[in-house]
Amino acid sequence: MSATEATAKRQDDTQAQTPEGVDPRKDEAQRIRFVLCLAVGFFVTLFLCLYARTLLQDPDNWWQVKVGLDLLASRTIPTVDTYSHTFAGQPWIAKEWLAQVILGAGYSIFGWSGVAFITVTAVAAAMFLLAWSLSASLKPTIAIAVTLAITIAVGPVYNARPLIFSFPIIVLWTALLFQAARETRSPPFWALSLILLWANLHATFTFGFVIAAFAGLDCLSRVWFRQPKLIAKWVLFGLLCVLVAMINPYGFKAILATFTVASGNEAVSFIDEWMPFNARSDVGAEVALLIVVAAILISGLRVRWTYAAFFVFTLHLFLSYSRFQYLWLLLVPVVLAVDVAVQFPVLSRQKWLMEPRERLEKALSAYAGRISAVLVACWVATAVVFISYSTVAPAAKNFVSGALAYARQQGLTGNVFNAYDFGGSLIFHGIKTYIDGRTDQLFLGGFTQATIDMGTSAGKPILEAQLERYDIRWALLTVKDNRIPFFQELPGWRQVYDDEFSVIYVKKD
């Protein structure tokens, strides 16, 4: 008897001794898979804790936390702007209120370390779910390797902002719906709870509608109209997605607000994260894109036209907006994993199931409960140590602590003219801004365009007009601001402060 036959006989004997319908290999594989995916989440946590400072580099970190703190303090949902002096009283909604409350609560209890660790946890949860989804069809080691590669590739997007809370949801949402379509069954209606949560966390919840549409189209392409009841359930699910998403403090206004940016408002073209993909500056993303495309071409992978359409749609977003590169990186592997496993069995979970377990795998299976408990305990210990001893804080270049301290000491009052990147810090410290990062809803109607034009050679008259219109009394600018020469020429204005990051000009009557 050959070794293969002997292994098969042992497996058959084992199955014969187990209850009907129970496959011990699958049960063992599930335990191994869970432990490995849990380990991915833990190691992602450790990795991000080492680079936690990078999570607080965005100027918007300040105002996102401040809005959350104000929501917790007032227990009221804002409907007008109260943070700027230029658009005060104009309609503005905190459409990502729940994420802001979470960030605000993290800050109020644990400071910036709490904000950073909440962000770390959201990413770790997303990568656990990604590894779990991929390992459902791919060999666990392959799934983990892909997940870790994606963890690194998506790195530039990791930030303490509401977007990060959408990561676990979008991975789970995509996996559930495409699996249902693949198995030609109705979508899991309980998943509507995900869109409800998503709609209160981040504005990208409207992508959930698009993903559901692609999954529904895939199901339709498999059954066409032979199963009208099934198609009707998918249509009903799509309608309910929209209705459930309106269960938020602002109702349909939250949906409309997302289209303000999607339609390309005037501020979008001036913000880095909304810029198109640039291969010269974004080398990491280019490498990831080229590797995936080359792998598909070389391997000869064949995919359904619906999957190809989803691939092209997410690739379009990848190339159009830098901030949406994560959609392609996270979701395309989830959608294509099954086809990869079917066409390349050596990479499949099914092939791995038939192989004899190695010593390490046997240990992982035998002690899965204990190992999982240890990983969870290590994660909790990491959280305690990080929050207790970490000194992470927002980037000093956006904090401008010296300039704000000077402004307080000198009693600078009146309306401020501030650089865009200082807006978040000003909001956090209770100073009404000229402009800040809330350009999805405010600073429109030619305002942002005028602010940008001030930095051009013909910008001095525009600057003077805005200073007069908004009764500006002092200015807080970056040291490399193109408008500084104009302030030096303006009558009645003089520089009173400068440091490594900022300068202050004051108007003297």
C-alpha positions, 0 to 999 in steps of 0.5 A: 500500500502506497503512502497516499493510499495509507493516508486516505485509508486513515482519513476514511477510518477516522470519518467512519468513527465520527458522527454522520456529516462531520468531517474532522479534517474540516473541523481541524482546518477551521481551528488552524485557520482561526488561530492563524487569522487571529495571529494576523490581527495581533501582528498587525496591531504590533506593527502599527503600534511601532509606527503609531505616530504616522497615524496622527500626521493629518491636519484633520485629526484635530478637528475630527476629535474635537467634533467628537468631544463636542458631540459628547459634551452637548449631546446634540447633532450639529446642523450649521457650522460653528467652527469657522468665522467665514461660513459660520451659520451655514448648513453643515452636518457631522455626517460621520458623527459616530466615528467622531464620537468614538475618536472623541471618547478615545481622546477624553479617556486615554489622550492621543494614545487612545485615538491612535490605538482605536485606529490600530484596532480598526485596521487589525480587525479589517485584516483579520476579516480579510485573512478569514475571507481569503483563507475560505478558498485559499491555502491559509499560508497563501491567504496570510501572505496576501493579507500581510502584503495588502496591509503594507500596501494600504499603509498610506491610508491609515489615519485617525479619521472616520474612514478607517472605521469603514475598513472592517465593514467593507471587507465583510460586506463584500465577502458576504454579498459576493459569496451569496451571489456565487452560491446563487442564493439571496443576500443575507438580510442581516448584513443590512445592519452593516450598512446601518453602522457604516452610514453613521461612521463614514460617508463611503457607505454609498460604495456599499450600494455599488458593491451590492449592485455588482454582487446582484449583477453577478447573481443575475448573470448566473441564473438570469431570469430562471429564478425570478424570486431570487432576483426579486430578493436581490432587488429588495435588498438593494432598495433596503440598503438605501432605506436603512442608510437613511437611519441616521441623524440627518436622513437622506441629507447624509446620502446627498452630502456624499455626492457633493464630493463625488461630483467634484466640488471646487475644493477637490482638485486642490487636496492631495488625497483627491488627486489622481494616481501619480506613478512618479510619486506613489511608487508603492501603489504603482508596484502593487498595481503592476504586480497584480496585473502582471500576475493575472497576465502571466497566470492566464487567470480567467474571470467572470465578466461581472468580476472583470467589471468590478475590477475595472470599476475599483481600478478606475477609483484607484487611478482617479483618486489617491485616497481610494486606492485601498478599495482596489487593494482590499476588495479585488482579492476578496472577489477573485480568491475563489477563481484563483483557488479553482483554477490553481488548485495548488493554492487552494484550501481544498488541496491543503485540506487533503494534505497530511498536517505538519507538526506545527499545524497539528499543534495549532489545532490541538491547542487552538483554544489556548493559543487563541486565549494567549493571542487575545491576552497579548493583544490586551497587554499590548493595548494597556502598555501602548496606552499607558506609556506611548507618547504619540501625538499629532505632527508638530508641523500641524500642531503649531503649539509655539504659535498658539501659545504666543497668540494666547500670551499676547491676547490676539483676538479677532478673525484669523487668516490661517493656512489650510493645514492649521485649520484642524488645530485651531478648531481643536483649540477653540479658535474659529478658522478662515478655512479648514479640512471640511471642504466637502461641505464648506468653503465653496462658491469660489471661496477655495478657488480664491484662497488658492489664487492668493498664492499666485503672482496676481494674488495680492489684490485677492488677498486684500479683498478677503482680508477686508471682507472677513475683517481679518485681524491676524494671520497664521501661516506656514513658513513657506506660504506663498502669500508671505511676501504680500503680507510683508507689503501690506500697510499696517501688517507686521510679522510678530512671531516665527518658528520652525513651522509657522509665522504670525502676522498682526494688523495694527490699527 
